[in-house]
Amino acid sequence: PENGRIHKRATASVPSPVKNIRTYLHENGLEYPPSDIFFDLFTKEMKKYYSITDLQMLENHDVEYVETLRKNKYSRREWNHKL
């Protein structure tokens, strides 16, 4: 870097409270479903929100490609900082 400073490319974090969904529902007097039912409901709502009709499982070559990207691109210092 010209002046010895590193320029971050990543978006700055915004501190905000994070709460467990089960705790949130309990504190608001709401029932919380078992995990399998919760994830089914969550998936349906996300599909509706994003106008998705079908979900497909990733195939092995897809998972390998994502892992390769993670390791060779997104985990590298150059990706997160502009030197």
Backbone torsions as a table, in degrees:
resi	resn	phi	psi	omega
1	PRO	NA	148.3	-176.4
2	GLU	-58.4	-50.9	-175.8
3	ASN	-105.7	17.5	178.4
4	GLY	79.8	4.9	-179.4
5	ARG	-98.9	147.5	176.7
6	ILE	-97.8	133.0	177.4
7	HIS	-100.4	117.7	-179.9
8	LYS	-78.3	137.8	176.4
9	ARG	-94.0	-21.3	-176.9
10	ALA	-70.7	151.4	176.3
11	THR	-70.4	136.0	179.9
12	ALA	-64.6	142.3	178.5
13	SER	-74.7	147.8	175.1
14	VAL	-114.3	113.5	-178.7
15	PRO	-63.2	130.6	176.2
16	SER	-153.7	149.6	-178.1
17	PRO	-66.3	144.0	176.8
18	VAL	-119.1	135.0	-177.6
19	LYS	-130.5	142.5	175.0
20	ASN	-64.9	134.5	-177.3
21	ILE	-60.2	-43.1	-179.4
22	ARG	-61.0	-43.2	178.4
23	THR	-63.0	-44.6	179.4
24	TYR	-58.3	-48.2	-179.7
25	LEU	-63.1	-43.6	-179.7
26	HIS	-61.3	-45.8	-179.2
27	GLU	-64.5	-24.1	-179.7
28	ASN	-100.5	15.5	175.8
29	GLY	68.0	25.0	-178.7
30	LEU	-105.6	149.3	176.8
31	GLU	-77.2	145.9	174.6
32	TYR	-115.0	129.3	-177.5
33	PRO	-77.2	164.0	172.4
34	PRO	-58.9	156.6	-174.6
35	SER	-53.8	-44.4	-176.9
36	ASP	-63.8	-39.6	178.4
37	ILE	-69.9	-41.4	178.3
38	PHE	-57.6	-48.3	-177.5
39	PHE	-67.9	-32.4	173.8
40	ASP	-63.6	-46.8	178.8
41	LEU	-63.5	-43.9	180.0
42	PHE	-60.7	-44.7	179.4
43	THR	-61.7	-44.3	179.1
44	LYS	-60.7	-43.8	179.9
45	GLU	-65.9	-40.1	178.8
46	MET	-66.6	-40.9	177.0
47	LYS	-61.7	-41.9	179.5
48	LYS	-66.0	-45.7	-178.1
49	TYR	-60.8	-41.7	-178.0
50	TYR	-95.9	9.7	179.2
51	SER	53.8	47.7	178.7
52	ILE	-104.0	133.1	-179.8
53	THR	-97.8	-32.0	-176.8
54	ASP	-132.2	145.7	170.4
55	LEU	-115.2	143.2	178.4
56	GLN	-126.5	144.9	174.8
57	MET	-71.9	143.5	174.8
58	LEU	-70.4	141.1	176.0
59	GLU	-86.8	164.6	-177.0
60	ASN	-53.9	-41.9	-178.5
61	HIS	-67.3	-29.8	176.0
62	ASP	-67.3	-45.2	179.5
63	VAL	-62.7	-41.8	178.6
64	GLU	-63.4	-40.3	179.3
65	TYR	-64.2	-44.6	178.9
66	VAL	-62.2	-44.0	179.2
67	GLU	-63.3	-39.5	177.5
68	THR	-63.5	-44.0	176.6
69	LEU	-60.7	-45.2	-179.4
70	ARG	-58.8	-46.9	-175.1
71	LYS	-73.2	-44.9	-171.4
72	ASN	-91.8	-14.1	-178.7
73	LYS	-123.8	-61.8	-169.9
74	TYR	-76.6	-16.7	177.8
75	SER	-92.3	-4.7	-176.4
76	ARG	-82.5	144.6	179.0
77	ARG	-57.3	-37.8	-177.9
78	GLU	-62.0	-30.0	-179.4
79	TRP	-72.1	-36.8	-174.2
80	ASN	-92.6	-16.5	179.9
81	HIS	-136.5	136.6	175.1
82	LYS	-95.5	114.2	-177.6
83	LEU	-88.0	NA	NA
